[in-house]
């Protein structure tokens, strides 16, 4: 079987922040929002803390970058994932009604402050 056991897809989004302007001409800092686009572990490999270790590695890596926030969406019914994210101090920013299809379900929009 050549399928991956686990994967994570992240994306950085540069955003100008007026509060982050440095002194001097044209010296601006960019605040990065990093999005967890997808995090998955094959069913037969779950409950082995694989996703936990992967998420911890991502968060640890982001602390040495310009990333200030990490955010993601998760199905409201995905209690194991929600438990994992709250363990790493993600907070619920808002509920997005009918965000997912097949089946239709609300999403929780979670945010974690990195810096």
Secondary structure, DSSP 4 states (H G I P E B T S, - for coil): --S-SEEEEEEEEEEEEEEEEPSSTT-EEEEEEEEEEEEEE-GGG-SSSHHHHHHHHHHHHHTTSSEEEEEEEEETT-HHHHHHHHHTT-EEEEEEEEEETTTTEEEEEEEEE--
